[in-house]
Amino acid sequence: MKERIHVFDICGTLYNSNTTFDFLEYFFKTNKSYCFYNKIRKSFLWCAINHILRKCCHKDMTRMIALHYLRGYSREELLAAAQVFYKSFLVNHQNNAVLDQLHYLQHMPEEKIVIVSATLDFIAEVIAEQLSCTVWYSSKLQYQSGICQGFLICDLLENKVEKIFNDTQIRIESVYTDDISDVALLNIAQTQNVIVYPKTRNKWEKVIEKKIWDVNIIEC
């Protein structure tokens, strides 16, 4: 019998936040070098160049450089910081409509909740623990003797189906996401739940029209 699972994205879905960069801004708020880089990476020119690199080379240089700042920190330090970040920041950026759906499904024993996100492992771990979710997948940082090396060994950005959901015994009942790059994941779901923001509405409308999906839209 196939497992019935419900997949929830994190960034922009459970929380109105890019959790990786919001965490880095919190963690390095007194680091002058990172603060300077953070301003540069938000500039129009930088964003345009990074967009081209992602499309042509599948490389997110913005994130790669940002993650290098984590080099030398222990996983325990990062977990502790993520717990404070969750309580001081993320709880104030919850998408309650989506969280309500997650909690509702958690009370149905035949359904299985799976959190899947391209965010960093220690952030996803804290969020999953706070939401009482035992199954979660995220991008993974490289650690050596418990010390972060500042780069990823597994990146789920635009790779969720290939790296996680390639088991034919899995039945994905529903997917909740705001991320247009999750189209492949939505394609294999029985029900598509799309979290739409004003700035993404037009893009989603085009995708939904093209796919002819009967989508449940959650506006944020």
For each residue, the residues with C-beta under 8 A, 3 or more apart:
1:
2: 169 170 171
3: 112 169 170 171
4: 110 111 112 171 173
5: 111 112 113 114 170 171 172 173
6: 102 105 111 112 113 114 172 173 174 175 176
7: 114 115 116 165 172 174 175 176 177 185 189
8: 13 14 98 102 113 114 115 116 176 177
9: 12 13 14 116 117 175 176 177 178 179 182
10: 13 14 15 19 115 117 119 123 124 127
11: 15 17 18 19 20 117 118 119 178 179
12: 9 15 16 17 18 177 178 179 195 197
13: 8 9 10 95 98 176 177 178 179 195
14: 8 9 10 94 95 98 99 102 115 127 131 176
15: 10 11 12 19 90 93 94 95 127
16: 12 93 94 95 220
17: 11 12 22 89 90 93
18: 11 12 21 22
19: 10 11 15 22 23 90 117 119 120 123 127
20: 11 23 24 63 66 118 119 120 123
21: 18 24 25 38 66
22: 17 18 19 25 26 85 89 90
23: 19 20 26 27 81 82 85 120 123
24: 20 21 27 28 34 38 66 69 70
25: 21 22 28 29 38
26: 22 23 29 81 85 88 89
27: 23 24 81 85
28: 24 25 31 34 35 38 69
29: 25 26 35
30:
31: 28 34 35 69
32: 35 36
33: 36 37 69
34: 24 28 31 37 38 66 69
35: 28 29 31 32 38 39
36: 32 33 39 40
37: 33 34 40 41 65 66 69
38: 21 24 25 28 34 35 41 42
39: 35 36 42 43
40: 36 37 43 46
41: 37 38 46 47 50 62 65 66
42: 38 39 46 47
43: 39 40 46 47
44: 47 48
45: 48 49
46: 40 41 42 43 49 50 62
47: 41 42 43 44 50 51 62
48: 44 45 51 52
49: 45 46 52 53 61
50: 41 46 47 53 54 60 61 62
51: 47 48 54 55
52: 48 49 55 56
53: 49 50 56 57 59 60 61
54: 50 51 57 58 59 60
55: 51 52
56: 52 53
57: 53 54
58: 54 158
59: 53 54 64
60: 50 53 54 63 64 157
61: 49 50 53 64 65
62: 41 46 47 50 65 66
63: 20 60 66 67 157
64: 59 60 61 67 68 151
65: 37 41 61 62 68
66: 20 21 24 34 37 41 62 63 69
67: 63 64 70 120 141 150 151 152
68: 64 65 71 150 151
69: 24 28 31 33 34 37 66 150
70: 24 67 73 78 141 148 150
71: 68 148 149 150
72: 147 148 150
73: 70 77 78 147 148
74: 77 78 146 147 148
75: 78 79 122 143 146 147 148
76: 79 80 146
77: 73 74 80 81
78: 70 73 74 75 81 82 120 122 148
79: 75 76 82 83 122 125 126
80: 76 77 83 84
81: 23 26 27 77 78 84 85
82: 23 78 79 85 86 122 123 125 126
83: 79 80 86 87 126
84: 80 81 87 88
85: 22 23 26 27 81 82 88 89 90 123 126
86: 82 83 89 90 91 126 127 130
87: 83 84 90 91
88: 26 84 85 91 92
89: 17 22 26 85 86 92 93
90: 15 17 19 22 85 86 87 93 94 127
91: 86 87 88 94
92: 88 89
93: 15 16 17 89 90
94: 14 15 16 90 91 99
95: 13 14 15 16 98 99 195 218 220
96: 99 100
97: 100 101 218 220
98: 8 13 14 95 101 102 176 193 195 218
99: 14 94 95 96 102 103 131
100: 96 97 103 104
101: 97 98 104 105 176 193
102: 6 8 14 98 99 105 106 113 131 133 176
103: 99 100 106 107
104: 100 101 107 108
105: 6 101 102 108 111 113
106: 102 103 111 113 132 133
107: 103 104
108: 104 105 111
109:
110: 4
111: 4 5 6 105 106 108 173
112: 3 4 5 6 135
113: 5 6 8 102 105 106 133 135
114: 5 6 7 8 133 135 136 137
115: 7 8 10 14 124 127 128 131 133 135 136 137
116: 7 8 9 136 137 138 156 160 164 185
117: 9 10 11 19 124 136 137 138 139 156
118: 11 20 138 139 155 156 157 158 160
119: 10 11 19 20 123 124 138 139
120: 19 20 23 67 78 123 124 138 139 141
121: 124 125 138 139 140 141
122: 75 78 79 82 125 126 141
123: 10 19 20 23 82 85 119 120 126 127 138
124: 10 115 117 119 120 121 127 128 136 137 138
125: 79 82 121 122 128 129 136 138
126: 79 82 83 85 86 122 123 129 130
127: 10 14 15 19 86 90 115 123 124 130 131 136
128: 115 124 125 131 133 134 135 136
129: 125 126 132 133
130: 86 126 127
131: 14 99 102 115 127 128
132: 106 129
133: 102 106 113 114 115 128 129 136
134: 128
135: 112 113 114 115 128
136: 114 115 116 117 124 125 127 128 133
137: 114 115 116 117 124 156 160 163 164
138: 116 117 118 119 120 121 123 124 125 156
139: 117 118 119 120 121 152 154 155 156 157
140: 121 152 153 154
141: 67 70 120 121 122 148 149 150 151 152 153
142: 148 149 150 151 152 153
143: 75 146 147 148 149
144: 147 149
145:
146: 74 75 76 143
147: 72 73 74 75 143 144
148: 70 71 72 73 74 75 78 141 142 143
149: 71 141 142 143 144
150: 67 68 69 70 71 72 141 142
151: 64 67 68 141 142
152: 67 139 140 141 142 155
153: 140 141 142
154: 139 140 163
155: 118 139 152 159
156: 116 117 118 137 138 139 159 160 163 164
157: 60 63 118 139 181
158: 58 118 181
159: 155 156 162 163
160: 116 118 137 156 163 164 165 182 184 185
161: 164 165 166 184 185 188
162: 159 166
163: 137 154 156 159 160 166
164: 116 137 156 160 161
165: 7 160 161 170 172 185 188
166: 161 162 163
167: 170
168:
169: 2 3
170: 2 3 5 165 167
171: 2 3 4 5 190
172: 5 6 7 165 175 185 188 189 190
173: 4 5 6 111 189 190 191
174: 6 7 189 190 191 192 193
175: 6 7 9 172 182 185 186 189 191 192 193
176: 6 7 8 9 13 14 98 101 102 193 195 218
177: 7 8 9 12 13 182 185 186 193 194 195
178: 9 11 12 13 194 195 196 197 200 220
179: 9 11 12 13 182
180: 183 200 203 204 207
181: 157 158
182: 9 160 175 177 179 185 186
183: 180 186 187 207 211
184: 160 161 187 188
185: 7 116 160 161 165 172 175 177 182 188 189
186: 175 177 182 183 189 192 194 211 213
187: 183 184 211
188: 161 165 172 184 185
189: 7 172 173 174 175 185 186 192
190: 171 172 173 174
191: 173 174 175 216
192: 174 175 186 189 213 214 215 216
193: 98 101 174 175 176 177 215 216 218
194: 177 178 186 204 208 215 216 217 218
195: 12 13 95 98 176 177 178 218 219 220
196: 178 200 201 204 217 218 219 220
197: 12 178 200 201 219 220
198: 201
199:
200: 178 180 196 197 203 204
201: 196 197 198 204 205
202: 205 206
203: 180 200 206 207
204: 180 194 196 200 201 207 208 217
205: 201 202 208 209
206: 202 203 209 210
207: 180 183 203 204 210 211
208: 194 204 205 211 213 215
209: 205 206 212
210: 206 207
211: 183 186 187 207 208
212: 209
213: 186 192 208
214: 192
215: 192 193 194 208
216: 191 192 193 194
217: 194 196 204
218: 95 97 98 176 193 194 195 196
219: 195 196 197
220: 16 95 97 178 195 196 197
